[in-house]
């Protein structure tokens, strides 16, 4: 991977970590019923998931091969969810959003954090 592409990839992975880690802070100890009734919270979570998808789309624009190289990032799925939230906003099922942030986002954030941390270790040994 070219140095510039690698740098952008790491920056975008960092965005996935930052925005993904906001979600559990917003949700706290809510159950689904409380989440579905709390418009401010579900809109905040919605925005976070959109950003995860936008970062994923930007990674795919950098190099489509990154999807196969980092399957745990689930880049195409995140991009698809972002497109649904952005363009299909009138038909978003809050239940699907809830399931996404519990089943999909933690794995994505974990994968992105691992990539960023591994790159940091490489920088420590190089310096």
NORTAUR-V130637 format. One record per backbone hydrogen bond with DSSP energy under -0.5 kcal/mol. CO is the residue of the C=O (numbers start at 1). NH is the residue of the N-H. Records with the same first field share a line. If there is no record, write none. Layout:
CO: NH  NH
//
This chain:
2: 6
3: 7
4: 8
5: 9
6: 10
7: 11
8: 12
9: 13
10: 14
11: 15
12: 16
13: 17
14: 18
15: 19
16: 20
17: 21
18: 22
19: 23
20: 23  24
21: 25
22: 26
23: 27
24: 28
27: 30
31: 35
32: 36
33: 37
34: 38
35: 38
37: 39
38: 42
39: 43
40: 44
41: 45
42: 46
43: 47
44: 48
45: 49
46: 50
47: 51
48: 52
49: 53
50: 54
51: 55
52: 56
53: 57
54: 58
55: 59
56: 60
57: 61
58: 62
59: 63
63: 66
64: 67  68
65: 69
66: 70
68: 71
70: 73
71: 74
74: 78
75: 79
76: 80
77: 81
78: 82
79: 83
80: 84
81: 85
82: 86
83: 87  88
84: 88
88: 91
89: 92
92: 94
93: 96  97
94: 98
95: 99
96: 100
97: 101
98: 102
99: 103
100: 104  105
104: 108
105: 109
106: 110
107: 111
108: 112
109: 113
110: 114
111: 115
112: 116
113: 117
114: 118
115: 119
116: 120
117: 121
118: 122
119: 123
120: 124
121: 125
122: 126
123: 127
//
